[in-house]
Amino acid sequence: MTGVEGVFKKQGISGCFHEISGQSPRDSSVRHSCVGRDGEWVFDPHPIGDGVNEDLTFGIFVALEPWRFVCDKTVTEKP
C-alpha cells in the first residue's frame, strides 16, 4: 500500500484525523484541503463535498496543551 494510507498502516496508526490536500475537483489550478482519517478523506468543508482529486500531501492535527480540553478553561498549568 502506498500514499497516505500506507504511511498510517506502516506506522501502526489508526483512528488519526488529519488534513489531506490536493487538486480541487472544481478547478485543477487550485489546491483544496479536506479532513481525513487514516489516510482517507472523511469531510470536505466545501458545500459540494467532492473531496480532492489526488491525495498529494497530508498533515496531522496536534493539540497543544491538550489538558485544556478536559480541564477548566482557566487552568494555566498542567493538572
C-alpha positions as CSV (number, residue, x, y, z in Angstrom):
1,M,0.0,0.0,0.0
2,T,1.3,3.4,-0.9
3,G,0.3,7.0,-0.4
4,V,-1.2,8.5,2.8
5,E,-2.9,5.2,3.7
6,G,0.4,3.4,3.5
7,V,2.1,5.8,5.9
8,F,-0.5,5.2,8.6
9,K,-0.6,1.4,8.2
10,K,3.2,1.1,8.2
11,Q,3.4,3.0,11.5
12,G,0.5,1.1,13.1
13,I,-1.5,4.2,13.5
14,S,-5.3,4.1,13.4
15,G,-8.1,6.5,14.3
16,C,-5.9,9.5,13.4
17,F,-7.6,12.6,12.0
18,H,-5.5,14.7,9.6
19,E,-5.5,17.1,6.7
20,I,-5.4,15.9,3.1
21,S,-4.7,18.4,0.4
22,G,-4.6,18.1,-3.4
23,Q,-6.1,19.3,-6.6
24,S,-9.6,20.7,-6.3
25,P,-12.1,18.7,-8.4
26,R,-13.8,22.1,-9.3
27,D,-10.6,23.8,-10.6
28,S,-7.4,21.9,-11.2
29,S,-5.3,25.0,-10.8
30,V,-6.5,25.3,-7.2
31,R,-5.4,23.2,-4.2
32,H,-8.1,22.2,-1.7
33,S,-7.9,20.6,1.8
34,C,-10.2,18.1,3.5
35,V,-10.3,16.3,6.8
36,G,-9.0,12.7,6.6
37,R,-8.9,9.8,8.9
38,D,-6.3,7.0,8.5
39,G,-5.5,8.2,5.0
40,E,-8.9,8.6,3.6
41,W,-10.9,11.9,3.4
42,V,-14.0,11.9,5.6
43,F,-15.1,15.6,5.5
44,D,-14.9,18.3,2.8
45,P,-15.7,21.8,4.0
46,H,-16.8,22.9,0.6
47,P,-20.7,22.7,0.1
48,I,-20.4,20.4,-2.9
49,G,-18.3,17.9,-0.9
50,D,-16.3,16.4,-3.8
51,G,-13.0,16.0,-1.8
52,V,-9.8,16.2,-3.7
53,N,-8.8,14.6,-7.0
54,E,-5.5,13.3,-5.8
55,D,-4.0,13.0,-2.3
56,L,-0.8,14.9,-2.6
57,T,0.1,16.0,0.9
58,F,-1.2,15.5,4.4
59,G,-0.6,16.9,7.9
60,I,-1.6,15.7,11.3
61,F,-3.6,17.8,13.8
62,V,-1.8,18.1,17.1
63,A,-3.5,19.5,20.2
64,L,-1.1,21.8,22.1
65,E,-1.8,21.8,25.8
66,P,-4.4,19.0,25.5
67,W,-5.3,19.1,29.2
68,R,-7.1,22.4,28.5
69,F,-9.7,20.4,26.6
70,V,-10.5,18.2,29.6
71,C,-10.0,20.7,32.4
72,D,-11.4,24.0,33.3
73,K,-10.6,26.6,30.6
74,T,-8.9,28.8,33.1
75,V,-6.3,26.3,34.0
76,T,-2.8,27.7,33.3
77,E,-0.7,24.7,34.4
78,K,-0.8,21.0,33.7
79,P,-3.0,19.2,36.3
